[in-house]
Amino acid sequence: MLTSKQRAILRGKANTMEPVYIIGKGEIDGDVIQGVLDCLTARELIKLKVLDNSMYSAREAADVLTEATGADCVQVIGSKFVLYLQKKKESQYAALLK
């Protein structure tokens, strides 16, 4: 679980990021979860976008993906949300979040 100060630091880092994954009108299934998990493994901090015609709101999609991947939801704004999953080794954000 992230503290509010840690969330603020990660929100600042994610502010300039572009969404790397888009949730479409289909259901969030194993393929989507695996794709998001692969992105999290590579980057630790990712921004995602939910399309207008999706069956999920940004909050619902964030809740489903955080539960499925074990990541932390940093923020949800409009149709975008940010997820964070710390790497086991060589985390680039670990020093910032202490």
URVEN-V213578 format. One record per helix or strand of 3 or more residues. SS is the DSSP state (2 for helix, 1 for strand). FROM is the first residue (numbers start at 1). TO is the last residue. Records with the same first field share a line. If there is no record, write none. Layout:
# URVEN-V213578
SS->FROM-TO ; FROM-TO
This chain:
# URVEN-V213578
2->4-14 ; 30-43 ; 58-69
1->21-23 ; 45-50 ; 72-77 ; 80-84
